Amino acid sequence: MSADRAKSTEASVMRMSELTQGAAAHLLAGYGLQLQFVPDGEAIPGSYWGEPEAGVIGNVVYVRADTPVHSLLHEACHLIVIPEPRRATVHTDASDSLEEEDATCYLQILLADALPELDRARMCADMDAWGYSFRLGSAQAWFEQDADDAQTFLQKRGLPHASSGNRTNPFPRSWGTAGVGA
């Protein structure tokens, strides 16, 4: 990829600075996670891919204003899909298997519906623009046609897993539905 195209791609994805203040922290809190903003220009703790990508240490997801939202959700979803006792030991690399990675990507797309400025289509477009790779050629095609294993994985863990055309309530059951989401 040329440097100009890379800059164009990076500019096209939604950043944390574009989200409603508090929306992401509220979503993550429902899964027992904390969101920690890092000041602009400072290193992001626990970032596997380097800046501006999100980082994870324990149950904390670290971001800056320039962190892509897809990165926040991806790293948060890694923490959500792993067994809770393992969260405390996570530092930088949360992935344990291909099955967890697929479930992480699937849940990342579902949770996009929980953020006011985002939805599944935008999440898929941002994932494609950033360079996520799926066998069917795009995040949306994979999500709609080839993610049965990811759905099964999430279902077994009691996590959101529906792919119906309706917006799924991506919040933990303990939240109920009053005053949350749409």
N, C-alpha and C positions, 0 to 999 in steps of 0.2 A: 504494500500500500504506500502510495506517495505521501510525503509529509503534508502536502496541501490537503489531500483527501482525508488523512488522519485527523487533521485539525477541524475539517468540516464535519466529520463524523462526531468528534468529541463535542463540537458546538451544538449538534442537533439533539443530543439526549437531555432529558430533564434532569436538573440539578436540585440538590437539597434546598437551595435558596429560593426555588420556585414553589415549594410546598407551603400550605397553610401552616403557620407556626403551631407547633404542638401536635399536629395530626400524626406524624410518624411516631413520636414518643408515646402517644396514646395507644396506637396500634401495637407497638412492641410491648408496652406494659401489660397488655392483656395476655401475653405469652410469657410473662415473668422476665422480660428483658429490659435493659436500660439503654437509652440512646444518649451518647455523650458527644457533644459538639467540641471540636478542636478548633482553636483560633486559626484563621487564614494564615497560610504560610508555614504553619508548624507541621511536623511529621505526624502522620496518623498511626497511632499505636495499633499493632496487630494486623496491619494491611498486608495481605498475601501478595497482591499484585503491585503494590506500591501506590503512591499518590497519583490521582485523587481518590483511589478506590477505598471503600470502607474497610475497617479492621474489626477483629473480634478478639476479645480476651474475656474468658469466663462468660458471664451473661450480659456483657456490655458490648454494644456495637458503636464504634467510633466513626465519625464522619466530620467533614468540613462543609462549608457552604457550597463548595465546588464539587463535592462528591456526587456522582450520578445516582439518581434514586434507584435505578436497577441494581446498583452495587449494594446500597443499603439493604434493600429487600433480599437480595441474594444471600448476603452474609447473615442477616437476621434469620432467614429461613433455614440456613445450615444449623443454627442453634435451636430452632424450633423442632426440626425433624430428629435431632439426635436425642437419645435417652437423657432425661434431665440430670441424672448423676454425672454423666460425662461432660456436661456443660462447664463445670468448674475447672476442668483440666484443659479446656480449649485455649489455645494461644496461636493465633494467626491462621492455622490450617485446620478447619473444622470438618473436612470431608473424610469419610471413612470407607466409602464404597461407591460404585457406579449407581447403585440403587438409591443411596442417599442423595447423590448429586442430581439424579433425575427428579426425585421427590422435591428437592430444594428448588429446582427450576420451575416445576409445576406449581408449587405453593407460591413462589414469587409472582407468578402470573396471576394466580387467584387473588392474592393480597393486594395487588394493584388496584382492585375495585374498592378497597377500603380507604384510599387516599383521594380526597376531593378533586385534585387536579389530574388524576391518573385513571386509567382503566386498562383492561387486558390488552386491547389493541395497541395502545401506546406503549405498554410494557414490552410487548412482542417486537414492536418496531424498534424500540431502544435497544433491546437485546440483539436484534439483527444488526443494527447500525454499529454496535460496539464490537461485534465479531463473535458472539456466541455461535456455536456450530451444532446443527441438528441434522440427522440423516435425511429428513424430508426437505431440507433446504431452508426452512425458516422456523422461527419459534412458534408462530401461529399454526403452521401445518403440523408440527410435532404435537403441540398442545391439543389440537382438535382431532388428530388421526392416529397418533402413535404413542400415547402416554398412559396406556392401561396399567403398565407396571408401576408407574409413579402414583397413579390413583390408588391402586391396591396397597402400596406401601403406606400412603397417607391414611387410608381408611383403617388399616390395622393399628395405626398409632392414635386413632381417634382425632385426626386432624382434618381440616376442610379438604375435600377431594372431588366435589361435584364439578362437572364441566358442562352443565346445561347452558342453554342460551341465556338463562336468567342470571342476574348478578347474584352470586352466592354470598351469603352472610359470612364473611371471612373471620369473624370474631369468635373467640373461644365461647363455648356453650355457657360458661359461668357468667358471661357478660349479659346474656339475654339479648333482646333486640331494641329495647326502649332507649331512645336517645343516641343510638350509635349508628354509624354508617351513613347511608344516603342522606 
